[in-house]
Amino acid sequence: MQKPLFVFFFAAIIALGACSIKAQEIPPPPPTISAAFAVKASTIAKCVGTDCSSVNKFSLTGSHVLQLTPEQEQALQSDTTVTVISGGGTIPLLLGSDPNFENGDTSAKVNTVADFVGVPGTSVTAKLKWGNGTLSVRVKAKGAVEAFSAPVTRDVKDTRALTVYGVGASIDTPTSTILTAEAYLAANARSKITGNSSLNGDQSAKASLIVKTGFFTNPPAP
């Protein structure tokens, strides 16, 4: 008897979150970073015979607060890119992509498209605000992708796990990196999968994943 589908999309989010900082090779920095995020993902998968496919959707909300020097604040110009690592993905935000942004402003709203956790064309909206020694970045992202799936030998009904995620941020001008920061967050991850098999062997499955962190300032590395 064939088993219901297991969605590898969820495992990719968790794995990328756990290794994202090391992949970026951002060293532990002096600046303070505070961060939190939440991810919701869902999948609807079907198998007709051996032909299996799925539609994966996810949404992310994230918040980063960085400590800045006066010189770093002055460097936030139209050609500056603020990159945040959150929820297992990397999101570059060019301040000049805000059509209303002018040098000397202390806020920007960036709408962009990113390749996030293997989901091309992810829609991203970010609000950045800085002054008095801090930079606040609030990010929302949504994406969907169709993928091929395959039956597996186990059925995951409902699981809960405590996972450590790396988050971080960097500020880059065309000539140099002026700030890098990282933190490690403890996240509660809950996943649930329900599946059905028909008499002719066709399968269907619905899955959901919720990952949520607290808001931490420079927690110690695991």
Secondary structure, 3 states (H helix, E strand, C coil): CCCCECCHHHHHHHHHHHHHHHHHCCCCCCCCEEEEEEEEEEEEEEEECCEEEEEEEEEEEEEEEEECCHHHHHCCCCCCEEEEEECCEEEEEEHHHCCCCCCCCCEEEEEEEEEECCEEEEEEEEEEEEECCEEEEEEEEEEEEEECCCECCCCCCEEEEEEEEEEEEEEECCCCEEEEEEEEEEEEEEEEEEEEECCCCCEEEEEEEEEEECCEECCCCC
